[in-house]
Amino acid sequence: MNREQAMLEHQILHYEIILYWSAEDNAYIAEVPELAGCMADGASYAEALHNAEIIIREWLETAQELGRTIPEAKGRRLMYA
């Protein structure tokens, strides 16, 4: 794992993930508000969280490949401070 990959792996754990049940989708939804359009779902809470971690990783890798700015993970408390 190179330095950039290690940094991305570290960042994944710092993004806020909002998890909730959606009766409409009949699934748990995991949203990552700091990463535009980044969300996942799952049949269970744990599955939605696991899928969110995968999607965060893919979102960050794609942004990096495209040369886009990667938002700093601030978390909810710091976003509204």
C-alpha positions in Angstrom: 0.0 0.0 0.0 1.5 3.3 -1.0 1.3 6.6 1.0 -1.8 7.9 -0.9 -3.7 4.6 -0.4 -2.8 4.6 3.3 -4.1 8.2 3.7 -7.4 7.3 1.9 -7.8 4.2 4.2 -7.3 6.5 7.2 -9.8 9.0 5.9 -12.5 6.5 5.4 -12.9 6.0 9.1 -13.4 9.7 9.8 -16.4 10.5 7.5 -19.7 10.8 9.2 -22.2 8.0 8.1 -25.9 8.5 8.8 -27.8 5.2 9.0 -31.5 4.8 8.9 -34.3 2.5 8.0 -36.2 3.3 4.8 -39.6 1.6 4.6 -40.0 2.8 1.0 -36.8 1.0 0.0 -37.2 -1.8 2.5 -33.6 -1.4 3.4 -31.2 0.4 5.7 -29.7 3.5 4.0 -26.2 4.8 4.8 -25.5 8.4 3.7 -22.1 10.2 3.8 -23.1 13.9 3.8 -19.6 15.2 3.3 -19.1 13.3 0.0 -21.7 14.4 -2.5 -23.9 11.6 -3.7 -22.1 9.0 -1.6 -24.6 6.5 -0.1 -25.2 2.8 0.2 -27.9 0.4 1.4 -28.2 -3.0 2.9 -30.7 -5.5 4.3 -29.2 -5.0 7.8 -27.7 -2.2 9.7 -24.3 -3.9 9.6 -24.5 -4.6 5.9 -25.4 -1.0 5.1 -22.4 0.2 7.2 -20.1 -2.3 5.4 -21.4 -1.2 2.0 -20.9 2.5 3.0 -17.3 1.8 3.8 -16.8 0.3 0.4 -18.5 3.2 -1.4 -16.5 5.8 0.6 -13.3 4.1 -0.6 -14.5 4.0 -4.2 -15.7 7.6 -4.0 -12.3 8.8 -2.7 -10.3 6.7 -5.2 -12.4 8.0 -8.1 -12.0 11.6 -6.9 -8.3 11.1 -6.6 -8.0 9.6 -10.1 -10.0 12.5 -11.6 -7.8 15.0 -9.7 -10.8 16.4 -7.8 -10.5 17.9 -4.3 -11.2 15.4 -1.6 -13.2 17.1 1.3 -11.6 16.9 4.7 -13.6 14.7 7.1 -14.9 17.0 9.7 -17.8 15.1 11.2 -21.2 16.5 12.2 -20.1 18.4 15.3 -17.4 20.3 13.4 -19.6 20.9 10.3 -22.0 23.1 12.3 -19.6 24.7 14.7 
